[in-house]
Structures are given as structure tokens and as C-alpha cells.
Amino acid sequence: MSLDDPFGRSADKRERDYQNLRATLAAAGVDTAAQVGAMRRNLYRNGLVVAGLAAAVTGGVALLVPRFAAFVAICAAVVGIWVVASTIRGRAHLARYQRELDGS
């Protein structure tokens, strides 16, 4: 039993997420390490693009409507945390899929 997930709900959700991703990748014909590596690089690039867009929107709103700058900065921070968490989780799932491919 884990103190941060006593009933295993988070672990179950992560496993379901991985199985869904695995099924989607298999259906799409992603079956080589090179393809998975390219997807991992794209995932990282896409995370940087979203983070850059969030920073640009935050800066634009701060310049145009300074009164809402703090609110928009908080929203951008939440989006940033979500993007980082999603990128890390996605890369971990892809790494697991690649390990399964290498083991097959």
C-alpha cells in the first residue's frame, strides 16, 4: 500500500492510459524503435511549442490588459504544469512501449 495512492486508483488509471496508448500505437503500425524515438522527440517539441504559446499569450495579455496580468499568469502556470506533467507521462509511456518492442 502506498501512502500517496492507498487504493491504487492512480496506478490503475496510469495502467489504463498506457494500455490505451499501446493499442493506439499498435493499430497505427508503430512497431520500431526509430518510430517510437521520433514520437518521443515530437512530444518534447510539442511541449515546448505549447509552453512558448502560453508565454506569448501571457505576455500579450499583460501588455494589453495589465489589470488581468496576475490572473493570466496563474492560468499560464497551471497550463505549464499540465504540459510538463503530460509530457513526462507521455515520454514514460513511450519508453515503456519501446522496452516492450525491444523485448519482443
C-alpha positions in Angstrom: 0.0 0.0 0.0 1.3 3.4 -0.9 0.5 6.4 1.2 0.0 8.7 -1.8 -2.3 6.2 -3.5 -3.8 3.9 -0.8 -6.4 2.3 -3.1 -4.3 2.1 -6.2 -6.6 4.4 -8.2 -3.8 6.5 -9.7 -1.8 3.4 -10.6 -4.9 1.8 -12.2 -5.5 5.0 -14.2 -1.9 5.1 -15.4 -2.1 1.5 -16.5 -5.3 2.1 -18.4 -3.8 5.1 -20.1 -0.8 3.1 -21.1 -2.9 0.2 -22.5 -5.0 2.7 -24.5 -1.8 4.3 -25.9 -0.3 0.9 -26.6 -3.4 -0.2 -28.5 -3.5 3.0 -30.5 0.2 2.7 -31.4 -0.1 -0.9 -32.4 -3.2 0.0 -34.6 -1.2 2.8 -36.2 1.6 0.4 -37.1 4.2 1.9 -34.8 6.5 -1.1 -34.3 10.1 0.1 -34.5 12.3 1.8 -32.0 13.0 4.5 -34.6 9.4 5.4 -34.8 9.0 5.5 -31.1 12.1 7.6 -30.8 10.7 10.1 -33.3 7.4 10.2 -31.4 9.3 11.0 -28.1 11.2 13.8 -29.8 8.0 15.2 -31.3 6.3 15.0 -27.8 9.1 17.1 -26.4 9.0 19.6 -29.2 5.2 19.9 -28.9 5.5 20.6 -25.2 8.0 23.4 -25.9 5.7 24.9 -28.5 2.7 24.9 -26.1 4.9 26.4 -23.4 6.0 29.1 -25.8 2.5 29.9 -26.9 1.4 30.1 -23.2 4.2 32.5 -22.5 3.4 34.6 -25.6 -0.3 34.8 -24.6 0.6 35.7 -21.1 3.0 38.4 -22.2 0.4 39.8 -24.7 -2.4 40.0 -22.2 0.0 41.5 -19.6 0.8 44.3 -22.1 -2.7 44.8 -23.4 -4.7 44.5 -20.1 -2.3 44.9 -17.2 -5.2 44.6 -14.7 -5.6 40.9 -15.6 -1.9 40.1 -15.8 -1.8 38.2 -12.5 -4.8 36.1 -13.3 -3.5 35.2 -16.7 0.0 34.4 -15.2 -1.7 32.0 -12.8 -3.6 30.3 -15.6 -0.4 30.1 -17.7 1.4 28.5 -14.7 -1.4 25.9 -14.4 -1.2 25.2 -18.1 2.6 24.9 -17.9 2.4 22.4 -15.0 -0.2 20.4 -17.0 2.0 20.4 -20.1 5.1 19.3 -18.2 3.2 16.5 -16.4 1.6 15.3 -19.7 5.0 15.4 -21.4 6.7 13.4 -18.7 3.9 10.9 -18.5 3.8 10.5 -22.3 7.5 10.0 -22.6 7.4 7.4 -19.8 4.6 5.5 -21.7 6.6 5.7 -24.9 9.7 4.5 -23.2 7.8 1.5 -21.7 6.3 0.7 -25.2 9.8 0.9 -26.6 11.1 -1.5 -24.0 8.3 -3.9 -24.9 9.2 -3.7 -28.5 12.9 -4.4 -27.8 11.9 -7.4 -25.6 9.6 -8.9 -28.3 
